[in-house]
């Protein structure tokens, strides 16, 4: 499974990491939805979209002051100051989870310095 979407190669210089993840909705009854995620270098942000070709994000936040924490082989969370809640994300495999958590935390460090 590749994290890079070939159709978006022209935007590769903007994007640190991208790919499909499942995101748990807010609240007690928030269900899981599959979204296209991108770590955006110029905006120093994580965005999610309805699909890989979508132009307008469904949501996102500035990553400064946040941290990704692996909870098990596929589940990870993002927490930190400035966030309205803890974000729960699921990956297709342990390998994909490790790539995302590592990339996310390295990205946060790079924009914090």
N, C-alpha and C positions, 0 to 999 in steps of 0.2 A: 504494500500500500504506500503510495507516494503522498507526501504532504503537500507537494507543490502542484498547483493547477496549471497545466501547460497553456491554457487559454489566457492566463493572466501574466505571462512572462514579461510583457512590456512594463508591468508595474513592479517587477521583482526588486528594483532598487529601493522602492518604498517599503517593501515587506520583508520582515525578518523571518517570520514563520507563518504558514497558513495551512489550513486543512479543515476537514470535517470533524466536529466534536458534538457530543450531546450535551445540552445545557438544561439544568433543572430550573423550572420557573420559580418565581418568587412566591412566598406564602406557603401556608400549610398544605394546600392542595395543588401546588405547582407541579405540573407534569414535565416530562422530558421531551425536548424538541431537538432535532438535528439542525445544526446551523454551520455555516462556513465562517471560520474564525481567521482573523489576520492580526498579527502584531505589526503595527504601522510605525516605521522609523521616524518620519518627520513630525508626526503628531504625538509620538511617545505614548501610544495608546493601543489598547486591545479593542477591536471591533468585531461584531458578529452580524452576519447577513442571512437573509432567507435562503440564498443560493450562491454558488460561486461566481455567477455572472451578474449578480445584483449590484447596483451602483450606490444605493442608499443603505447605510447600516440600520439594523433593527435596534442596536444598542451598542454601548461601549463605554470605556472610561480611560482616564490617564493612569498609567501604571505606576507612577512614582509613589513610593511608600507602601507598595503592595508586595505580596509574596505568594508563590505557588507551593502547595504542600501536597505530596502524594499521600492518599489515604489507603489505597490498596493497589492491586495490579492494573486497574483501569480507571479508578476514581481519583480525582484531585480537586482541591479547592483553591480559591484565590481569596485572600483576606488582606486587610490593611486599612490604614487611615484614609479617610476620604471616600470610602465605599459605603453605599447605602445598605449593603448586606454582604454575606459570604456567598460567593459564587461556586456552585458545584458543577463540575464538568466530567464527562466520561469519554474515554478514548476507545478505539477499536481493539487495542492490544497493549500489553505491558511495554513493548518497544516504543509504540507511539506515545504512550504516557511519559516515558523517560525523556523522549525527545522534546515534548512540549514543556514539561516542568523545567528541564535544563535550559532550554531556549528562553522561556519566560523569565526565569530568575536572572539569567545572564543579561537579558534585555533590560530588566529593571535596574540592575547594577550599572549598566552602561548609560542609562538616562539620568541616573541619580548623581553620578560623579560630576 
